[in-house]
Amino acid sequence: MIILYGLPVSSYTAKVRVALHWRGLSYQEREPEGGYRSAAWAERVPMGTLPALAHDGFFVAESEAILEYLEDAFPERPLLPTGAQPRAQTRMLARLHDLHVEPRVRALFPLIKDPAPHLRLPELHAALHDKLERLAQLAQACPFMAGKQPSLADCGFAVTLPLARRLLEALDRPLGLPAKLQAWEEAMAQESAVQAALAPWRLATDNWLATARKSS
Ligand SMILES: N[C@@H](CCC(=O)N[C@@H](CS)C(=O)NCC(=O)O)C(=O)O
């Protein structure tokens, strides 16, 4: 049995959910008992992050490690291509998400609650835009990030780019995706697995945004 520990509003939980849906794996989803800031969760995941995955008694945290674990444990439904070089390219794109793009999107969160004029918004928006331009140079987007098939390189971006769009819309700014990434976004919108995986995340994020804007 596969158990995904996470929260509906967590982007990295949604990233893993995308991979589970693309693989057609059935799983249960649970919130960490006592919350992800609890001592019990810190014992299981000392870094205190979400998500984590349990499979037949085995437990692993960190979204990229989880995706790689699923790749090894369920090789019949791969999200990595064959061949050392395409695999390395795919992993590189996946790491660009975690290390370069997602942190630029995450940096927008404090602005949502900040009642003061968003002095840092132009700077943060430009920094994100710069990363997206660089990503567009590296991405294949034909139509998926790393080529013709969905892969590990799509899972994080499937959540983070819609999140960037929502956060910027709430801040009265358009996302302004490079053309290549726009084509990728349109292709992703056709993926029923992605739509199903993102449904709980969209609902929770929209609710959070509505509440956060009201209280600012
Ligand atoms: N590198 C981690 C990042 C996960 C992450 O930052 N998750 C957020 C929720 S989306 C979290 O746990 N935030 C709480 C914290 O960092 O204390 C991964 O890939 O799993």
The ligand as a Gaussian input file, in Angstrom:
#p B3LYP/6-31G(d) Opt

LIG

0 1
 N       12.892000      19.903000      -0.749000
 C       11.599000      19.550000      -0.197000
 C       10.773000      20.810000      -0.081000
 C        9.421000      20.518000       0.510000
 C        8.757000      21.752000       1.084000
 O        9.335000      22.846000       1.167000
 N        7.524000      21.546000       1.494000
 C        6.791000      22.616000       2.148000
 C        5.315000      22.419000       1.896000
 S        4.970000      22.588000       0.163000
 C        7.048000      22.497000       3.625000
 O        7.201000      21.418000       4.135000
 N        7.099000      23.634000       4.313000
 C        7.295000      23.661000       5.716000
 C        8.711000      23.926000       6.130000
 O        9.605000      23.977000       5.264000
 O        8.919000      24.056000       7.330000
 C       10.927000      18.513000      -1.079000
 O       11.224000      18.481000      -2.267000
 O       10.145000      17.703000      -0.560000

